[in-house]
Each structure stands twice: as structure tokens, then as C-alpha cells.
Amino acid sequence: MNWFNRVRNSLAFLPKRATEKDLWVKCPGCQQMVFAQEYAENLQVCPRCEHHGRIGADERLRQLLDEGYDVLPQPEVREDPLKFRDTKKYTDRLKQARAKNPHRDAFTVGSGTIEERPAVVGVQDFGFMGGSMGMAVGTAFCQGAERALTRRCPYIVVTAAGGARMQEGILSLMQMPKATVMTRRLKEAGLPYIVVLTDPTTGGVTASYAMLGDIHIAEPGALIGFAGQRVIQDTIREQLPEGFQRAEYLHKHGMVDMVVHRHDLRDRLATVLDYLQPKVAA
């Protein structure tokens, strides 16, 4: 083996140098470049404009729950029941999404505590097919509610979705009443159901379990609504007010109880749980 091959082969085992793409993140809000490590340490909130970036399910669970929480296994549901195909097969879209994500679908449930207060937390991940609600999401939501009923503890759901998953047709829409029934069971059991609305929460998710909470908390600047602004404007033929469908606008008009910065969310949830958690008789 000549000297060139020896050097080339030895370099193959060295870690790749960080590229400029790895070191910097472009903020979607102010369009400024932010040092990636600083962005991550700031909970993926821009230190310049306070834009709250989208985060995955695992990161969200780590931010909210105490160490030692359990992640519920994701439910097995029938995939591609309609044999749906648009420009790609639905099965191919699922494979592509799973290759980029650690979980099988867009809803993940963690069971543990928040500052030593028992809680079950379900997180919707926009990074998995836009957080779209299909049978897997609906079933996982219901399993999270069942765990909360079993533990006699609050159920907290962090929403982020573009709506129903069109590849599952009417079966996707059926998840709306199914999830609604579970929120009713929590209410009848006297258990708090809290919704944290993040960017974006739209479509069938907003029309069902996202707006049925005892308390609604939103992250700053989150887009929250059912139909898109352009659809609404074309329908009513009027210009919508500035900030329409954003968290602050909904808070001002009574649809959201509070807008909470991500840095304060864990502490605020702990406080809310103190108020709402049913007291155990001595």
C-alpha cells in the first residue's frame, strides 16, 4: 500500500469537521444567523427576537418532565387502509418521515412528574408529516388519556399540527370525536386537562382536543386557528386585522388563557397543577 492510500484510509476514521451549516441557525423570525449552540441552550428560542422555534417530541418532553419519565410505546394501527397515493404512495411517505424521526408517528406520550407533581404529557411533533392527525395520533392521544385516568393525574397535551392527515380520509376525521370523548372522560373523573398550543396548531386538531382544555396556554407568536388566513379573507372578502390567529391576538380575545415564554413554561405548568390537581383526602 503506497503512502497516499495509507493517509487516505487513516483520515476516513477521523470525525468530520463541523461545517458552517452545523454551526449556525437562521432564525425564521428575524432572519438573523444565530450560533447553533447558543440557540440550543436557549431552548431553541432566538436570543435576538424571541422567536420560538419548533422542537421535536423528545426535546419537548425533556424540557417539561423531570428526569426518569417513561415514554409510552406508540400504538400499532392499520397503515394505509385506503391504499392512498398522490405523487407518492402513503406507505412511502411514512417510511420517509420515520427515517427522519425517532418515533413511528407524530404523537408521543411521556408519563412522569413536573417538579414532582404527577402528570402525563402528550406531544405532537410538527416534524412528522406536519404533525397531521391520523389514526396513530388519535390512538396515542387516547392512550395518554387512559394513562392519566389510571394514574389519577393531569393530562397535558402540547399541540403542533397542520390538521387532519388527508391520506387517511374519513378515518382521520374520526379521530376528532374519539379524542373528544376522552377529554370528557377526564372531566368526569375530575382530572385536569391542559393544552399547550405551539406553532402551528390548525385544522382538525384545533377543532377538537386543542380547544377543549380546562386551561389553554400558548407559546408567544404561535399560529392558532382552523382555516388559513387567505381562505378566511377570500370567504368574507375583508382584510383581517394585524396579528390575527396569533397567540397574543387569541389571548386578547379570550380564546387563550395565558401566553407563556418557553423558559417559564415548566414552572407555570407546575403552578397550574397545584391549583387544579385534585386533593387526596387525609
CORRA-V234638 format. One record per residue. N is the residue number from 1. RES is the residue in one letter. D_FIRST is the distance of its C-alpha to the first C-alpha in whole Angstrom. Layout:
BEGIN
n res d_first
N RES D_FIRST
N RES D_FIRST
END
This chain:
BEGIN
n res d_first
1 M 0
2 N 4
3 W 7
4 F 8
5 N 6
6 R 7
7 V 10
8 R 11
9 N 11
10 S 13
11 L 15
12 A 16
13 F 17
14 L 20
15 P 23
16 K 24
17 R 26
18 A 30
19 T 31
20 E 35
21 K 36
22 D 35
23 L 37
24 W 40
25 V 43
26 K 45
27 C 49
28 P 50
29 G 54
30 C 54
31 Q 50
32 Q 49
33 M 45
34 V 45
35 F 43
36 A 41
37 Q 42
38 E 45
39 Y 46
40 A 45
41 E 47
42 N 50
43 L 50
44 Q 48
45 V 52
46 C 51
47 P 52
48 R 54
49 C 56
50 E 56
51 H 55
52 H 54
53 G 51
54 R 50
55 I 48
56 G 47
57 A 49
58 D 47
59 E 47
60 R 51
61 L 51
62 R 50
63 Q 52
64 L 55
65 L 55
66 D 55
67 E 52
68 G 52
69 Y 53
70 D 52
71 V 51
72 L 53
73 P 51
74 Q 51
75 P 53
76 E 52
77 V 54
78 R 55
79 E 52
80 D 53
81 P 56
82 L 57
83 K 54
84 F 54
85 R 52
86 D 52
87 T 49
88 K 47
89 K 48
90 Y 49
91 T 47
92 D 44
93 R 45
94 L 45
95 K 42
96 Q 41
97 A 43
98 R 42
99 A 38
100 K 39
101 N 41
102 P 41
103 H 45
104 R 46
105 D 49
106 A 50
107 F 53
108 T 52
109 V 54
110 G 54
111 S 56
112 G 57
113 T 59
114 I 60
115 E 60
116 E 62
117 R 64
118 P 63
119 A 62
120 V 60
121 V 58
122 G 56
123 V 54
124 Q 54
125 D 50
126 F 51
127 G 47
128 F 47
129 M 49
130 G 51
131 G 52
132 S 54
133 M 57
134 G 56
135 M 57
136 A 54
137 V 56
138 G 59
139 T 59
140 A 56
141 F 59
142 C 62
143 Q 60
144 G 60
145 A 63
146 E 64
147 R 62
148 A 64
149 L 67
150 T 66
151 R 65
152 R 68
153 C 66
154 P 66
155 Y 63
156 I 62
157 V 60
158 V 58
159 T 58
160 A 56
161 A 56
162 G 56
163 G 59
164 A 59
165 R 56
166 M 57
167 Q 55
168 E 57
169 G 61
170 I 64
171 L 62
172 S 60
173 L 64
174 M 65
175 Q 63
176 M 65
177 P 68
178 K 66
179 A 65
180 T 69
181 V 70
182 M 68
183 T 69
184 R 72
185 R 72
186 L 70
187 K 73
188 E 76
189 A 74
190 G 74
191 L 71
192 P 69
193 Y 67
194 I 66
195 V 64
196 V 61
197 L 61
198 T 58
199 D 56
200 P 57
201 T 60
202 T 61
203 G 62
204 G 63
205 V 62
206 T 64
207 A 67
208 S 67
209 Y 65
210 A 64
211 M 68
212 L 70
213 G 69
214 D 71
215 I 69
216 H 67
217 I 65
218 A 63
219 E 60
220 P 61
221 G 60
222 A 60
223 L 61
224 I 63
225 G 65
226 F 66
227 A 65
228 G 64
229 Q 66
230 R 65
231 V 67
232 I 70
233 Q 71
234 D 71
235 T 73
236 I 75
237 R 75
238 E 75
239 Q 73
240 L 71
241 P 72
242 E 69
243 G 67
244 F 68
245 Q 66
246 R 64
247 A 65
248 E 67
249 Y 69
250 L 69
251 H 70
252 K 73
253 H 75
254 G 74
255 M 72
256 V 69
257 D 71
258 M 68
259 V 65
260 V 63
261 H 60
262 R 57
263 H 57
264 D 60
265 L 60
266 R 59
267 D 62
268 R 64
269 L 63
270 A 64
271 T 68
272 V 68
273 L 68
274 D 70
275 Y 73
276 L 72
277 Q 71
278 P 74
279 K 75
280 V 75
281 A 79
282 A 79
END
